[in-house]
Amino acid sequence: MSTYLIPGLLGLLAGLILHWGRLTRSAGLRDALGLRRSLPLRTCLTALGWGVLMTALLMWLAVIDVDTVSVLPLSPGVLLGGLVFGISAGVCGFTPTTAFAGLGAGNAPEALCTLVGCALVAWLPVEELFRPLREPWLQSTLFEVTLDEPWLFKGGFLGMLCLGALPVVWAICVPSPRTKVTILSDEAVAERAARTPIPPAEEPAPAPESAAEETVVAALEGEEPLVIDMGLDAEADAAGQTEEAAPDDDSPAEDEDESPA
């Protein structure tokens, strides 16, 4: 049971870390490869540094048997494979590991195309074609951490620990991509307020509840209420009718002149 439970839990934890580090998206891995300040870059640097640190620590504590450590030789084929892998990861935005995590993160089409491409290339019969590139150029460890393998520099596990600490320090020093908030002083706020004119406040339209009895409020949808004072209109109509009903002063005089003597 533990044979499948422990790897399953570790795989679940790795998937959560990849998703938290935004490496399940194609843009995230491109940001990390382009060394643009972002969370994916900090995640990759932290994972690389802690991997080297924990390996050196476990080898120093004899948890990892140094006699079983095999050093892969450096050859033109390794350099060419690393170059092709890096270019493909930049173009696709996924590696085989992040592609599996991307399947469950909502990026199934891109991740599935990446996995299909990796499977097709793995089945291509190109081993005999690239066999001359497998001739080793260098086969040694960077520091003296094994018993039989050759090494380039002294320092042992301490040098390996220092090498692993460099990416971790780099990840800590990477600035956050969040927008910086600048807090202005009271004098700066007062100066900006003096330079920016404040528009005059508009008078609010009268509400229907505050209208008088002689006032009619017409409210149309999407427009301001139209207020009509019926009291003033009624007084104006009454005054007009009074003027029309008043007799003309010249009309009786004209009738008297025209009447016979």
C-alpha positions as CSV (number, residue, x, y, z in Angstrom):
1,M,0.0,0.0,0.0
2,S,2.8,2.4,0.9
3,T,4.4,1.7,-2.5
4,Y,1.7,3.6,-4.2
5,L,0.5,5.9,-1.4
6,I,3.7,7.8,-0.8
7,P,4.5,8.5,-4.5
8,G,0.8,9.5,-4.9
9,L,1.0,12.0,-2.1
10,L,4.3,13.4,-3.3
11,G,2.9,13.7,-6.8
12,L,-0.2,15.6,-5.5
13,L,2.1,17.9,-3.6
14,A,4.2,18.5,-6.7
15,G,1.1,19.3,-8.7
16,L,-0.1,21.8,-6.1
17,I,3.3,23.5,-6.0
18,L,3.3,23.8,-9.8
19,H,-0.2,25.2,-9.8
20,W,0.6,27.7,-7.0
21,G,3.7,28.7,-8.9
22,R,1.7,29.3,-12.1
23,L,3.7,26.8,-14.0
24,T,0.6,25.0,-15.3
25,R,0.1,27.9,-17.7
26,S,2.1,28.4,-20.9
27,A,2.8,32.0,-20.1
28,G,4.3,31.1,-16.7
29,L,7.1,28.9,-18.0
30,R,7.9,31.5,-20.7
31,D,8.3,34.2,-18.0
32,A,10.6,31.9,-16.1
33,L,12.8,31.1,-19.1
34,G,12.9,34.8,-20.1
35,L,14.1,35.7,-16.5
36,R,11.2,38.1,-16.2
37,R,10.4,39.0,-12.6
38,S,7.4,36.9,-11.8
39,L,6.2,34.2,-9.5
40,P,7.1,31.3,-11.9
41,L,10.7,32.6,-12.0
42,R,10.9,32.7,-8.2
43,T,9.3,29.2,-8.0
44,C,11.9,27.7,-10.4
45,L,14.8,29.3,-8.7
46,T,13.6,28.2,-5.3
47,A,13.0,24.6,-6.5
48,L,16.4,24.4,-8.1
49,G,18.2,25.8,-5.1
50,W,16.4,23.6,-2.5
51,G,17.0,20.5,-4.7
52,V,20.7,21.1,-4.6
53,L,20.7,21.9,-0.9
54,M,18.7,18.9,0.1
55,T,20.8,16.6,-2.1
56,A,24.0,17.8,-0.5
57,L,22.6,17.6,3.0
58,L,21.3,14.0,2.5
59,M,24.6,12.9,1.0
60,W,26.5,14.5,3.9
61,L,24.2,12.7,6.4
62,A,24.8,9.4,4.5
63,V,21.1,9.1,3.8
64,I,22.1,9.0,0.1
65,D,24.9,6.5,-0.5
66,V,27.6,8.4,-2.5
67,D,28.9,5.1,-3.8
68,T,25.7,4.6,-5.8
69,V,25.8,8.1,-7.4
70,S,26.5,7.8,-11.1
71,V,27.8,10.9,-12.9
72,L,26.5,11.4,-16.5
73,P,29.2,12.4,-18.9
74,L,29.0,15.7,-20.7
75,S,28.9,15.2,-24.4
76,P,27.7,17.1,-27.5
77,G,24.5,15.0,-27.4
78,V,23.7,16.3,-23.9
79,L,24.3,19.9,-25.0
80,L,22.2,19.5,-28.1
81,G,19.4,17.8,-26.2
82,G,19.3,20.5,-23.6
83,L,19.2,23.2,-26.3
84,V,16.3,21.5,-28.1
85,F,14.5,20.9,-24.8
86,G,14.8,24.6,-23.8
87,I,13.6,25.9,-27.2
88,S,10.7,23.5,-27.2
89,A,9.7,24.5,-23.7
90,G,9.8,28.1,-24.7
91,V,7.7,27.5,-27.8
92,C,5.1,25.2,-26.2
93,G,5.1,26.8,-22.7
94,F,5.2,23.3,-21.1
95,T,7.6,20.6,-20.1
96,P,6.5,16.9,-19.8
97,T,6.1,17.4,-16.0
98,T,4.2,20.7,-16.2
99,A,2.1,19.3,-19.0
100,F,0.6,16.6,-16.8
101,A,-0.2,19.2,-14.2
102,G,-1.7,21.5,-16.9
103,L,-4.2,18.8,-17.9
104,G,-5.9,19.2,-14.5
105,A,-5.6,23.0,-14.4
106,G,-7.8,23.8,-17.4
107,N,-5.1,23.9,-20.1
108,A,-5.9,20.5,-21.6
109,P,-5.5,21.3,-25.3
110,E,-2.1,22.9,-25.1
111,A,-0.8,20.3,-22.5
112,L,-2.2,17.4,-24.5
113,C,-0.5,18.6,-27.7
114,T,2.8,18.9,-25.8
115,L,2.5,15.3,-24.5
116,V,1.6,13.9,-27.9
117,G,4.7,15.7,-29.4
118,C,7.0,14.3,-26.7
119,A,5.6,10.8,-27.3
120,L,6.2,11.0,-31.0
121,V,9.7,12.2,-30.7
122,A,10.5,9.5,-28.1
123,W,9.5,6.8,-30.6
124,L,11.5,8.2,-33.5
125,P,14.4,5.9,-34.5
126,V,17.2,8.5,-34.1
127,E,19.5,6.7,-31.7
128,E,21.8,5.5,-34.4
129,L,21.8,8.8,-36.1
130,F,23.0,10.7,-33.0
131,R,25.3,8.0,-31.7
132,P,28.5,9.9,-32.7
133,L,27.3,12.8,-30.5
134,R,27.4,10.6,-27.4
135,E,31.1,10.5,-27.1
136,P,31.9,12.0,-23.7
137,W,33.8,15.2,-23.3
138,L,33.9,15.4,-19.6
139,Q,32.9,12.9,-16.9
140,S,33.3,14.4,-13.4
141,T,31.5,16.0,-10.6
142,L,31.6,19.7,-9.9
143,F,32.8,19.3,-6.3
144,E,34.4,16.4,-4.5
145,V,31.4,14.6,-3.2
146,T,32.0,11.0,-4.3
147,L,34.7,8.5,-3.6
148,D,35.6,7.2,-7.0
149,E,34.3,9.8,-9.5
150,P,36.7,12.6,-10.6
151,W,35.9,16.2,-9.6
152,L,36.7,19.7,-10.8
153,F,36.8,21.8,-7.6
154,K,37.5,21.1,-4.0
155,G,35.0,22.1,-1.3
156,G,33.0,18.9,-1.0
157,F,29.5,19.1,0.5
158,L,30.1,22.7,1.7
159,G,30.7,23.9,-1.8
160,M,27.6,22.1,-3.0
161,L,25.6,23.7,-0.3
162,C,26.9,27.2,-1.3
163,L,26.0,26.4,-4.9
164,G,22.5,25.5,-3.9
165,A,22.1,28.6,-1.8
166,L,22.8,30.9,-4.8
167,P,19.4,30.3,-6.6
168,V,17.5,30.6,-3.3
169,V,19.1,34.0,-2.6
170,W,18.4,35.0,-6.2
171,A,14.7,34.0,-5.8
172,I,14.5,36.1,-2.6
173,C,16.0,39.1,-4.3
174,V,13.6,39.0,-7.3
175,P,11.3,42.0,-7.0
176,S,7.6,41.3,-6.7
177,P,5.6,42.0,-9.9
178,R,2.9,43.7,-7.9
179,T,2.2,47.4,-8.4
180,K,3.9,49.6,-5.8
181,V,1.7,52.0,-3.8
182,T,3.0,55.4,-3.1
183,I,1.8,57.2,0.0
184,L,1.6,60.9,-0.5
185,S,2.2,63.4,2.3
186,D,-0.5,65.9,3.5
187,E,1.3,68.7,1.7
188,A,1.3,66.8,-1.7
189,V,-2.4,65.9,-1.3
190,A,-3.2,69.6,-0.6
191,E,-1.2,70.8,-3.6
192,R,-2.9,68.3,-5.9
193,A,-6.3,69.3,-4.6
194,A,-5.5,73.0,-5.2
195,R,-4.4,72.4,-8.8
196,T,-7.4,70.2,-9.6
197,P,-10.7,72.3,-9.8
198,I,-13.7,70.8,-8.1
199,P,-16.7,70.8,-10.4
200,P,-19.8,72.5,-8.9
201,A,-22.3,70.2,-7.4
202,E,-25.6,69.7,-9.4
203,E,-28.8,70.5,-7.6
204,P,-30.8,67.4,-7.1
205,A,-34.1,67.0,-8.8
206,P,-37.1,67.4,-6.5
207,A,-38.7,64.2,-5.3
208,P,-42.4,63.4,-6.0
209,E,-43.0,63.3,-2.2
210,S,-41.8,66.9,-1.7
211,A,-44.0,68.4,-4.4
212,A,-47.0,70.7,-3.6
213,E,-50.6,69.9,-4.4
214,E,-50.6,72.1,-7.4
215,T,-47.4,70.6,-8.8
216,V,-47.3,67.7,-11.3
217,V,-44.1,65.6,-11.5
218,A,-43.6,63.7,-14.8
219,A,-40.9,61.0,-14.4
220,L,-39.8,59.2,-17.6
221,E,-37.6,56.2,-17.5
222,G,-33.9,57.1,-18.0
223,E,-34.6,60.9,-17.7
224,E,-34.7,63.5,-15.0
225,P,-38.1,64.3,-13.4
226,L,-40.0,67.1,-15.1
227,V,-41.8,69.5,-12.6
228,I,-44.8,71.5,-13.7
229,D,-46.4,74.0,-11.3
230,M,-50.1,73.9,-12.1
231,G,-50.9,76.7,-9.7
232,L,-49.1,79.3,-11.7
233,D,-50.6,78.0,-15.0
234,A,-54.1,78.2,-13.6
235,E,-53.6,81.9,-12.4
236,A,-52.2,82.8,-15.9
237,D,-55.2,81.2,-17.6
238,A,-57.6,83.0,-15.3
239,A,-56.0,86.4,-16.0
240,G,-56.2,85.8,-19.7
241,Q,-59.9,85.0,-19.5
242,T,-60.5,88.2,-17.5
243,E,-58.9,90.4,-20.1
244,E,-60.9,88.8,-22.9
245,A,-64.2,89.3,-21.0
246,A,-63.6,93.0,-20.1
247,P,-65.7,95.4,-22.4
248,D,-63.9,97.8,-24.8
249,D,-64.2,101.5,-23.5
250,D,-64.5,103.0,-27.0
251,S,-67.3,100.8,-28.3
252,P,-70.3,102.7,-26.4
253,A,-69.1,106.1,-27.7
254,E,-69.0,104.9,-31.2
255,D,-72.6,103.5,-30.9
256,E,-73.8,106.9,-29.6
257,D,-72.3,108.7,-32.5
258,E,-73.8,106.5,-35.0
259,S,-77.3,106.6,-33.5
260,P,-79.8,109.0,-35.2
261,A,-80.5,112.4,-33.6
